[in-house]
Amino acid sequence: MARFLDRVAKLVAVRRPVAPVAGPEMQGAPRIVRRRNAEALTDWRLMSGVARLIKRAANLVGLEIARRDDEVRHFAHTPSLLHQRIAPLATYSPWLNDPAFLAAYRRVRDRTALDIYRCYELWSLVAQLGPSEGCILEVGTWRGGSGVLLALADRAVGGRHQVYLADTFRGVVKTGQNDTLFRGGELADTTAGAVESLSRANGVTATILEGVFPDETAHRILEPILFLHCDVDAYRSARDVVEWTLPRLSAGGVIVLDDYGFFGCEGVTAYGNELRARHDLLFLHNLNGHGIFVKR
Ligand SMILES: C[S@@+](CC[C@H](N)C(=O)[O-])C[C@H]1O[C@@H](n2cnc3c(N)ncnc32)[C@H](O)[C@@H]1O
């Protein structure tokens, strides 16, 4: 019995249930296959029957029993980029009683791949930009959710910054050997018209840049960049977008690198780690999957 309980303890963690936050970034993660021999299989059947009973009992008192996910994994060709489930212990959730944010988030959540944590962080960063000169740029807009949220955040604080939303509208581009899951052409299921309608429906004005950024569309931006949300999924795309931005970034300007740390976005994580070496940028790794850089 002690051996059995010890095995159960190794396999499960008890926690209070939390609402799952969807993230398409994990969809392509390789399946983890566990092999079991005949003896282990008998053990396993017995354990899973008892486990089901324990789970039901726990549910009755408001607890959820879930399989522990503390495995360390990495892609074969990026052995230094290690991943393990991150579960911070703090619980303060200011987005839950921020009515302005919640109203805006409800308007865009069906049009974004970002979870509420990243949305709230974008919202609060833009709200702190103040009246400084420069524009807000998002590269990798897809269906417009996070981009329109940036515009709503700016409007909520009376910001009046020009907002540019750039996308190929032909999907992910410039993938290469640094990228693990993305091959090119993913996320082409959107149009500039859809983003335009979402902006209009929310009463915000944004300039939509259709084409590969910076190659085909950056020439249309003439002002300095105060805020960049770079959400492009691939190493070379992220590098080209950020390298174009850096000489144009205002002092105190912010770059948010989405995908930093997501399993399957090793190219962007690797590029973020290159950027960390720069002395003119302050770096913060937000465990929600954002690399944040502030121009000193
Ligand atoms: C993960 S999606 C963006 C998600 C979006 N921010 C949201 O709120 O859901 C990535 C997008 O980046 C776009 N993209 C990738 N590289 C690009 C580039 N160099 N220029 C413009 N768009 C790019 C793709 O077309 C795709 O729509």
Ligand as a Chemical Component Dictionary entry (heavy atoms), coordinates in Angstrom:
data_LIG
# 
_chem_comp.id                   LIG 
_chem_comp.type                 NON-POLYMER 
_chem_comp.pdbx_formal_charge   0 
_chem_comp.three_letter_code    LIG 
# 
loop_
_chem_comp_atom.comp_id 
_chem_comp_atom.atom_id 
_chem_comp_atom.alt_atom_id 
_chem_comp_atom.type_symbol 
_chem_comp_atom.charge 
_chem_comp_atom.model_Cartn_x 
_chem_comp_atom.model_Cartn_y 
_chem_comp_atom.model_Cartn_z 
_chem_comp_atom.pdbx_ordinal 
LIG C1  C1  C 0  0.759  34.378 -33.765 1  
LIG S1  S1  S 1  0.139  35.368 -35.047 2  
LIG C2  C2  C 0  -0.187 36.894 -34.269 3  
LIG C3  C3  C 0  -1.252 36.788 -33.205 4  
LIG C4  C4  C 0  -1.914 38.098 -32.841 5  
LIG N1  N1  N 0  -1.004 39.057 -32.272 6  
LIG C5  C5  C 0  -3.091 37.870 -31.929 7  
LIG O1  O1  O 0  -3.501 38.783 -31.215 8  
LIG O2  O2  O -1 -3.635 36.759 -31.937 9  
LIG C6  C6  C 0  1.567  35.701 -36.010 10 
LIG C7  C7  C 0  1.300  36.537 -37.230 11 
LIG O3  O3  O 0  2.525  37.095 -37.654 12 
LIG C8  C8  C 0  2.437  37.333 -39.056 13 
LIG N2  N2  N 0  3.819  37.563 -39.533 14 
LIG C9  C9  C 0  4.881  36.767 -39.347 15 
LIG N3  N3  N 0  6.000  37.338 -39.850 16 
LIG C10 C10 C 0  5.626  38.547 -40.336 17 
LIG C11 C11 C 0  6.318  39.616 -40.983 18 
LIG N4  N4  N 0  7.643  39.583 -41.177 19 
LIG N5  N5  N 0  5.609  40.709 -41.381 20 
LIG C12 C12 C 0  4.284  40.763 -41.162 21 
LIG N6  N6  N 0  3.578  39.775 -40.545 22 
LIG C13 C13 C 0  4.241  38.696 -40.142 23 
LIG C14 C14 C 0  1.720  36.095 -39.563 24 
LIG O4  O4  O 0  1.098  36.329 -40.777 25 
LIG C15 C15 C 0  0.716  35.817 -38.426 26 
LIG O5  O5  O 0  -0.551 36.341 -38.735 27 
# 
loop_
_chem_comp_bond.comp_id 
_chem_comp_bond.atom_id_1 
_chem_comp_bond.atom_id_2 
_chem_comp_bond.value_order 
_chem_comp_bond.pdbx_ordinal 
LIG C1  S1  SING 1  
LIG S1  C2  SING 2  
LIG S1  C6  SING 3  
LIG C2  C3  SING 4  
LIG C3  C4  SING 5  
LIG C4  N1  SING 6  
LIG C4  C5  SING 7  
LIG C5  O1  DOUB 8  
LIG C5  O2  SING 9  
LIG C6  C7  SING 10 
LIG C7  O3  SING 11 
LIG C7  C15 SING 12 
LIG O3  C8  SING 13 
LIG C8  N2  SING 14 
LIG C8  C14 SING 15 
LIG N2  C9  SING 16 
LIG N2  C13 SING 17 
LIG C9  N3  DOUB 18 
LIG N3  C10 SING 19 
LIG C10 C11 SING 20 
LIG C10 C13 DOUB 21 
LIG C11 N4  SING 22 
LIG C11 N5  DOUB 23 
LIG N5  C12 SING 24 
LIG C12 N6  DOUB 25 
LIG N6  C13 SING 26 
LIG C14 O4  SING 27 
LIG C14 C15 SING 28 
LIG C15 O5  SING 29 
# 
